[in-house]
Amino acid sequence: MCSGSIRQELPSASSKRGLVHVPSNEHPEDDTIWATTPGSDISWYYNYKHWPSEAYKNSKMQFVPMLWGASEDDEGTPFLDAVKSQIATGNNVSYVLGFNEPDGPNSYGGSDILPDLAASAWKKQIEPLKEYGIKLGAPAVTGSPNGFVWLQSWFTACNGGCTPDFIPVHWYGDFEGMASHIGQTMSTYPNMTVWVTEWGYPNQSLEETQRFFNTSTQWFDRTQNVTHYSYFGAFRSDVSNIGPNSAMLTAEGKLTDIGSWYLGGAATNNLPTGTSSRIAGFAGWSLIVLATVMQALA
């Protein structure tokens, strides 16, 4: 086994695992890895958009639409209409996600929405989906203390008119901090389940990154109230903005140990490498650089 790599400790399968799909314009062939690898554990995905990714329209992975943001200038109900259209054409839409890091600035990928505006947009575009039996994901705030403040302000602004079924969580830091943060989320919202829709431990050594990945994934699988999780790492190591060791693909597009483990496979001994000039710095609680989000939304 390569130096710095640790033994796999993951279970062979988990129905909770999903994909954060951030497509690569340079390497569109990478999309096929997540959908066609034999024995893949990934059962669902989201792409920050209303509509499914073209690459996965015929895959076994269930698509989860997201209303990424909102604006005072928005007209009509494009998100609601998109989801209803997918249902009408026979797509299985069981869940939706609402607002990506609304407490975070656009410069770091947050949708930067005031709670009042988010409450109004939710009531118009997301809440009506309850009538279709769809489970609704609350706004996915950042892992900073401001996230809890924003979310409480949003519930206040909703005045009982927003009824999410689960709380998405984002976390970028060590395992202890993440467990504490998720514990606080569960105690604050005891009647809702938790989805960990972005998580990682940025800019750590390969051994520490793998240890964190294994520890956290095992914990998610054991924790009944965590029903879904999606690791932020489905990209090549040389473009990773949270450090190359977090990536599930090498710079050449081969599965790293973490990438293979996430799919339910064995270690590959393929080492991730990065080009420092291409890796965006991590900003504490924020993760997706604006360029990456804009690419995903294009």
Buried (B, 14 or more C-beta within 10 A) or exposed (E): EEEBBBEBEBEEEBEBBBBBBBBBEEBEEBBEBBBEBEEBBBBBBBBBBBEBBEBBEEBEBBBBBBBBBBEEEBEEBEBBEBBBEBBEEEBEBEBBBBBBBBBBEEEBBBBBBBBEBBBBBBBBBBBBBEEEEBBBBBBBBBBBEEBBEBBEBBBEBBEEEBEBBBBBBBBBBBBEEBBEBBEEBBEEBEEBBBBBBBBBBBBBEBEBBBBBBBBBBBBBBEBEEBBBBBBBBBBBBBBBBBBBBBBBBBBEBBBBBBBBBBBBBEBBEBBBBBEEEEBBEBBEBBBBBBEBBEBBBE
